[in-house]
């Protein structure tokens, strides 16, 4: 099965570029099939990683929480299964 992990965070005021660079620099324990980093208004950063996995709840490397001073709230995380 192909799983997509979604990681989304909102930067503290004026720290959007720093959060974006933080997310881009994170090295995972192993390489995903694909990785994409996006940004949005209000200094939001989104990282999507695609993985080949046996089950929906498979153990996969995920981005950690940044330092609390860099974000306005806890990171949001979701898993999606490809249906196409």
ABEGO torsion letter per residue (X at the ends): XBBBBBBBBBBBBGAAAAAAAAAAABBBABBBABBBBBBBBGGBBBBBBBBBBABAABBBBBBBBBBAAABABBBBBBBBBBAX
